[in-house]
Amino acid sequence: MRTYKFSDMIWRSFFVLMACAMAAAVLAPATPNANAQETSQAIHDPVMAKEGDRYYVFGTGRGVIVASSADRVTWDREPAVLEGTPEWVLKILPDFGNRGSFWAPDIYHHNGTYYLYYSVSSFGRNNSGIGVATNTTLNSKSPEFKWVDRGMVVNSVAGRDMWNAIDPHVMHDEAGIPWMSFGSHWGGLKLVRLDASLIKLPASPADWEWHTIAARHRYHKLDDRDAGDSANPELNYEALYPAEILALNQASENGAIEAPFIFRKNGYYYQFVSWDRCCRGANSTYKVVVGRSRDIRGPYVDREDERMDWGGGTLVVTNFAESPRWAAGGHNSVYTWDDKDYLVFHAYEHEGRGASRLVIKEIKWDAQGWPTVTLDE
């Protein structure tokens, strides 16, 4: 999600606001159906954690929306993670105000602490930042329950950086080193080493270890402040580009990639990412692709041995075109519950307003170790 033509921005704003408005319903009980992992819950950019006998889902919305469930089908509303806007956000985004719409969270449990990473940004720009809040429990009824904001982890600045500090995911590698992957559009997705505290980068920049782990083609004549789809409202595109370049820019995908999530299995790190357009309801073209590497730093390659930092990626959710219910979907996370692996993502319905719903599907692994997910089964 993030950077779009003006019409796309309207769609995205609509669906994010709808997700916020429906948070009460997200979070009202849903009726189980034949496929118990497809619910009526409205959400964008879902990530999950399990504590005790309850599952918790976190998503884009006011204060970061939260719901809990005993069965992953019926959901109860929980308190939002953030109340108001942290001071650090207003320092990098003075116009953020108190609207409180935080994007694309990640939840990570380590040594008895839950780390909730979240994104803030300006539409169409990479003036962005990733922050983190901590808690010792997800159970809002516990006397120990309290989210504490720990401030900014990393930020990007329009015109300075060719990457976008949103869509975080955090994990430790097999050697116990913590890493954060993140990014949307521009020059692709990044991986950076974290401090052992998990709330900041290492003290010395020499220890940050920046890596590009996935990217797609970006037209070489684009302005650095442009994601690649003429979405930055601060730019006069008619004055910035000749007519033919502007037309090409508006018609192309130009690096439409975001939301990395790395999952370790059978000696590989699998990097799942989202391609193309979210947030346009049934007109969305969002999709999940994957590559893998023996080293968390990459290079990640797809089934055809194409590197993901050179545009490679193997499709994961295979049958959107045939699905009677779902038009497109992405921004996924991956988990193992009861010895089964699951892809968690949001998908857009064909019917109605093309609402974004929570989908949880079991991953099937083929003989070569590649993951696939089939809808409507």
C-alpha positions as CSV (number, residue, x, y, z in Angstrom):
1,M,0.0,0.0,0.0
2,R,1.3,3.4,-0.1
3,T,2.0,5.3,-3.3
4,Y,-0.4,5.8,-6.1
5,K,-1.9,8.0,-8.7
6,F,-4.3,10.5,-7.3
7,S,-7.3,8.3,-8.2
8,D,-5.5,5.4,-6.4
9,M,-5.0,7.6,-3.4
10,I,-8.7,8.3,-3.2
11,W,-9.3,4.5,-3.3
12,R,-6.7,3.8,-0.7
13,S,-8.0,6.6,1.6
14,F,-11.5,5.2,1.2
15,F,-10.5,1.6,2.1
16,V,-8.3,2.6,5.0
17,L,-11.1,4.8,6.4
18,M,-13.5,2.0,5.8
19,A,-11.3,-0.4,7.7
20,C,-11.1,2.1,10.6
21,A,-14.9,2.6,10.5
22,M,-15.5,-1.1,10.4
23,A,-13.1,-1.8,13.2
24,A,-16.0,-2.2,15.5
25,A,-17.4,-4.8,13.1
26,V,-13.9,-6.3,12.6
27,L,-14.2,-7.0,15.7
28,A,-17.7,-8.1,16.2
29,P,-18.4,-11.8,16.0
30,A,-18.5,-13.3,12.5
31,T,-20.5,-16.2,11.3
32,P,-18.4,-19.3,10.6
33,N,-18.7,-20.6,7.1
34,A,-17.7,-23.8,5.2
35,N,-14.2,-22.4,4.9
36,A,-13.4,-21.6,8.5
37,Q,-10.4,-19.5,7.7
38,E,-12.2,-17.0,5.5
39,T,-14.1,-14.6,7.8
40,S,-16.1,-11.4,7.3
41,Q,-13.5,-9.4,9.2
42,A,-12.5,-6.1,7.5
43,I,-8.8,-5.4,7.8
44,H,-5.7,-4.1,5.9
45,D,-2.1,-5.5,6.3
46,P,-2.8,-8.2,8.9
47,V,-0.2,-9.7,11.1
48,M,-0.9,-12.2,13.9
49,A,0.4,-13.6,17.2
50,K,-0.8,-16.3,19.5
51,E,-0.7,-16.0,23.3
52,G,-2.2,-18.8,25.4
53,D,-5.4,-20.0,23.7
54,R,-6.1,-16.8,21.8
55,Y,-5.0,-15.4,18.5
56,Y,-4.5,-11.7,18.0
57,V,-4.6,-9.8,14.7
58,F,-3.2,-6.3,14.1
59,G,-3.8,-4.1,11.1
60,T,-3.7,-0.7,9.6
61,G,-6.0,1.8,11.3
62,R,-6.5,4.3,14.1
63,G,-3.8,3.6,16.7
64,V,-3.2,0.2,15.0
65,I,-6.4,-1.9,15.2
66,V,-6.4,-5.1,17.2
67,A,-8.8,-8.1,17.5
68,S,-8.6,-11.4,19.3
69,S,-10.1,-14.9,18.6
70,A,-10.2,-18.4,20.0
71,D,-10.8,-20.0,16.6
72,R,-9.5,-17.5,14.0
73,V,-13.1,-17.2,12.8
74,T,-15.0,-15.1,15.3
75,W,-13.2,-11.9,16.5
76,D,-13.6,-9.6,19.4
77,R,-12.4,-6.0,19.4
78,E,-9.4,-5.2,21.6
79,P,-7.9,-1.8,22.6
80,A,-5.8,-0.1,20.0
81,V,-2.0,-0.1,20.5
82,L,-1.5,3.6,20.4
83,E,-3.5,6.4,22.0
84,G,-2.9,9.7,20.2
85,T,0.2,10.4,18.2
86,P,3.8,9.9,19.5
87,E,5.9,13.0,19.6
88,W,8.5,11.5,17.3
89,V,5.9,11.2,14.6
90,L,5.1,14.9,14.7
91,K,8.8,15.8,14.4
92,I,9.1,14.0,11.1
93,L,5.5,14.5,9.9
94,P,4.3,17.8,11.3
95,D,1.0,17.5,9.4
96,F,0.2,14.1,10.8
97,G,-1.9,15.6,13.6
98,N,-4.0,13.3,15.8
99,R,-5.8,11.4,13.0
100,G,-3.9,8.3,14.3
101,S,-3.9,6.2,11.1
102,F,-0.9,3.9,11.5
103,W,0.0,1.6,8.7
104,A,1.2,-1.9,8.2
105,P,2.2,-3.2,11.6
106,D,4.4,-6.2,12.6
107,I,4.2,-8.1,15.9
108,Y,7.2,-10.0,17.2
109,H,7.7,-11.9,20.5
110,H,11.2,-12.2,22.0
111,N,12.4,-13.0,25.5
112,G,9.0,-12.3,27.1
113,T,8.3,-9.0,25.3
114,Y,6.0,-8.3,22.4
115,Y,7.3,-5.7,19.9
116,L,4.7,-4.0,17.8
117,Y,6.3,-2.2,14.9
118,Y,4.2,0.3,12.9
119,S,4.5,2.8,10.0
120,V,3.7,6.4,9.5
121,S,3.9,8.3,6.2
122,S,2.5,10.9,3.9
123,F,0.4,9.8,0.9
124,G,2.4,9.6,-2.3
125,R,5.7,10.4,-0.6
126,N,8.5,8.6,1.2
127,N,8.5,11.0,4.1
128,S,8.0,8.0,6.4
129,G,9.1,6.3,9.6
130,I,8.9,3.0,11.5
131,G,8.3,3.1,15.2
132,V,7.9,0.4,17.9
133,A,5.8,-0.1,21.0
134,T,6.3,-2.9,23.6
135,N,4.2,-4.9,26.0
136,T,4.7,-8.0,28.1
137,T,1.3,-9.4,27.3
138,L,-1.4,-9.2,24.6
139,N,-4.2,-10.0,27.1
140,S,-5.9,-6.7,27.6
141,K,-7.5,-8.0,30.8
142,S,-4.2,-8.7,32.5
143,P,-3.0,-6.2,35.1
144,E,0.4,-6.3,33.2
145,F,-1.1,-5.1,30.0
146,K,0.4,-1.8,28.8
147,W,1.7,-0.7,25.5
148,V,4.7,1.6,25.8
149,D,5.9,3.5,22.7
150,R,9.7,3.2,22.3
151,G,10.1,5.8,19.5
152,M,11.4,5.7,16.0
153,V,13.6,2.9,14.6
154,V,14.3,4.3,11.1
155,N,12.9,6.9,8.8
156,S,13.2,8.0,5.2
157,V,13.2,11.5,3.7
158,A,11.8,12.4,0.3
159,G,14.6,13.5,-2.1
160,R,17.3,12.1,0.1
161,D,16.4,8.4,0.2
162,M,15.5,6.0,-2.6
163,W,13.7,3.7,-0.2
164,N,10.6,4.0,1.9
165,A,10.5,3.3,5.7
166,I,7.2,1.5,5.9
167,D,6.0,-2.1,6.1
168,P,8.4,-3.5,8.7
169,H,9.0,-7.1,9.6
170,V,11.5,-8.2,12.3
171,M,13.1,-11.6,13.0
172,H,16.4,-13.2,14.3
173,D,18.4,-15.2,11.9
174,E,19.9,-18.6,12.7
175,A,22.9,-17.0,14.3
176,G,20.7,-14.9,16.6
177,I,21.2,-11.6,14.8
178,P,18.1,-9.4,14.7
179,W,17.1,-7.9,11.3
180,M,14.3,-5.6,10.0
181,S,13.1,-5.9,6.4
182,F,10.9,-3.1,5.1
183,G,10.0,-1.0,2.1
184,S,7.6,0.1,-0.6
185,H,8.2,1.2,-4.2
186,W,11.2,3.5,-5.1
187,G,14.4,1.4,-5.1
188,G,12.9,-1.7,-3.5
189,L,12.9,-3.5,-0.2
190,K,15.6,-3.2,2.3
191,L,17.1,-5.3,5.1
192,V,19.0,-3.7,8.0
193,R,20.5,-5.1,11.1
194,L,19.0,-4.1,14.4
195,D,20.5,-3.4,17.8
196,A,20.0,-6.3,20.4
197,S,17.3,-4.1,22.1
198,L,15.2,-4.5,18.9
199,I,14.1,-0.8,19.2
200,K,16.8,0.9,17.3
201,L,19.6,0.5,14.8
202,P,23.1,-0.4,16.1
203,A,25.0,2.6,17.6
204,S,27.7,2.5,14.8
205,P,26.4,2.9,11.2
206,A,29.2,0.5,10.2
207,D,27.1,-2.2,11.9
208,W,23.8,-1.5,10.1
209,E,24.5,-3.7,7.1
210,W,22.0,-2.4,4.6
211,H,21.0,-4.8,1.9
212,T,18.5,-4.6,-1.0
213,I,16.5,-7.9,-0.9
214,A,13.9,-7.3,-3.6
215,A,13.1,-4.7,-6.3
216,R,11.3,-4.2,-9.6
217,H,12.1,-2.1,-12.6
218,R,12.0,1.7,-12.1
219,Y,12.1,4.0,-15.1
220,H,15.4,5.8,-15.0
221,K,14.0,9.3,-15.9
222,L,11.8,9.5,-12.8
223,D,12.4,12.2,-10.1
224,D,13.7,10.8,-6.8
225,R,10.6,12.2,-5.0
226,D,8.3,10.2,-7.2
227,A,7.4,6.7,-6.3
228,G,6.8,5.9,-10.0
229,D,3.1,6.6,-10.4
230,S,2.7,10.4,-10.2
231,A,1.2,10.3,-6.7
232,N,3.2,12.9,-4.8
233,P,0.8,15.8,-4.3
234,E,3.7,18.2,-3.7
235,L,5.0,17.8,-7.3
236,N,3.7,19.5,-10.4
237,Y,4.0,16.6,-12.7
238,E,3.0,18.5,-15.9
239,A,5.9,20.9,-15.2
240,L,8.3,18.2,-14.0
241,Y,8.0,15.8,-16.9
242,P,7.6,16.1,-20.7
243,A,4.1,14.9,-21.8
244,E,5.4,11.5,-23.1
245,I,7.3,10.7,-19.9
246,L,4.3,11.7,-17.7
247,A,2.0,9.4,-19.8
248,L,4.5,6.5,-19.4
249,N,4.8,7.2,-15.7
250,Q,1.0,7.2,-15.1
251,A,0.5,4.0,-17.2
252,S,3.3,1.9,-15.7
253,E,3.8,0.0,-12.5
254,N,7.3,1.4,-12.0
255,G,8.6,-0.5,-9.0
256,A,5.3,-1.5,-7.5
257,I,6.6,-3.8,-4.7
258,E,6.3,-3.7,-0.9
259,A,5.6,-5.5,2.3
260,P,8.4,-8.0,2.8
261,F,7.9,-10.9,5.2
262,I,10.7,-13.5,5.8
263,F,9.9,-17.0,7.0
264,R,12.5,-19.6,7.9
265,K,11.8,-23.3,6.9
266,N,13.9,-26.3,6.0
267,G,17.2,-24.4,5.8
268,Y,15.8,-21.6,3.7
269,Y,14.7,-18.0,4.3
270,Y,11.5,-17.5,2.2
271,Q,10.8,-13.8,1.4
272,F,7.2,-13.1,0.6
273,V,6.4,-9.7,-1.0
274,S,3.5,-8.0,-2.6
275,W,3.4,-6.7,-6.2
276,D,1.2,-4.2,-8.1
277,R,-1.8,-2.3,-6.8
278,C,-3.7,-2.6,-3.5
279,C,-6.6,-0.5,-2.2
280,R,-8.8,-0.2,-5.3
281,G,-11.4,-2.7,-4.3
282,A,-12.3,-5.2,-7.0
283,N,-10.1,-3.3,-9.4
284,S,-7.0,-4.1,-7.3
285,T,-4.2,-6.1,-8.9
286,Y,-2.4,-7.0,-5.6
287,K,-0.6,-10.3,-5.5
288,V,1.9,-12.2,-3.3
289,V,5.2,-13.6,-4.7
290,V,8.1,-15.4,-3.1
291,G,11.8,-16.2,-3.4
292,R,14.2,-18.0,-1.1
293,S,17.8,-17.9,0.1
294,R,20.1,-19.8,2.4
295,D,21.3,-16.5,3.8
296,I,18.9,-14.0,5.3
297,R,20.8,-11.2,3.5
298,G,20.1,-12.8,0.1
299,P,20.3,-13.0,-2.8
300,Y,16.7,-14.4,-2.9
301,V,15.8,-16.3,-6.0
302,D,12.5,-17.6,-7.4
303,R,11.5,-20.9,-8.8
304,E,13.1,-20.0,-12.1
305,D,16.3,-18.9,-10.3
306,E,15.6,-15.3,-11.0
307,R,16.9,-12.9,-8.3
308,M,14.3,-11.0,-6.4
309,D,16.5,-7.9,-6.3
310,W,16.5,-8.0,-10.1
311,G,12.7,-8.4,-10.4
312,G,12.2,-12.1,-9.8
313,G,9.3,-13.6,-7.8
314,T,7.1,-16.8,-7.9
315,L,3.4,-16.4,-7.5
316,V,2.0,-17.8,-4.3
317,V,-1.8,-17.4,-4.3
318,T,-2.5,-19.1,-7.6
319,N,-6.1,-18.7,-8.6
320,F,-7.5,-15.2,-8.1
321,A,-8.6,-15.2,-11.7
322,E,-10.9,-18.1,-11.1
323,S,-12.1,-17.1,-7.6
324,P,-15.8,-16.3,-7.4
325,R,-15.3,-14.3,-4.2
326,W,-11.8,-12.7,-4.3
327,A,-10.5,-10.2,-6.9
328,A,-6.9,-9.7,-5.5
329,G,-5.0,-9.8,-2.3
330,G,-1.7,-9.4,-0.6
331,H,0.4,-7.8,2.2
332,N,0.8,-11.1,3.9
333,S,2.4,-12.6,6.9
334,V,3.3,-16.3,7.6
335,Y,2.9,-18.4,10.7
336,T,3.1,-22.0,12.0
337,W,0.2,-23.2,14.2
338,D,-0.3,-26.9,15.2
339,D,2.4,-28.0,12.8
340,K,0.8,-26.3,9.8
341,D,2.0,-23.2,8.0
342,Y,-0.5,-20.5,7.1
343,L,-0.5,-17.4,4.8
344,V,-2.4,-14.5,6.4
345,F,-3.3,-11.6,4.1
346,H,-6.1,-9.2,3.1
347,A,-8.1,-9.8,0.0
348,Y,-10.6,-7.7,-1.9
349,E,-14.1,-9.0,-2.7
350,H,-15.8,-8.8,-6.1
351,E,-19.1,-7.9,-4.6
352,G,-20.4,-4.8,-2.9
353,R,-17.7,-2.1,-2.4
354,G,-14.8,-4.5,-2.9
355,A,-14.1,-4.6,0.9
356,S,-10.8,-5.8,2.2
357,R,-11.2,-9.0,4.4
358,L,-8.9,-11.1,6.5
359,V,-8.0,-14.4,4.8
360,I,-6.0,-17.2,6.5
361,K,-5.1,-20.1,4.2
362,E,-2.9,-23.2,4.8
363,I,0.3,-23.2,2.7
364,K,1.0,-26.3,0.7
365,W,4.7,-27.1,0.0
366,D,5.6,-29.0,-3.1
367,A,8.4,-31.5,-3.5
368,Q,10.9,-28.8,-4.4
369,G,10.0,-26.8,-1.3
370,W,8.0,-24.0,-2.9
371,P,4.8,-22.7,-1.2
372,T,1.4,-22.4,-2.9
373,V,-2.0,-21.2,-1.7
374,T,-5.3,-21.9,-3.4
375,L,-8.4,-19.9,-2.7
376,D,-12.0,-21.2,-2.2
377,E,-11.1,-24.7,-1.1
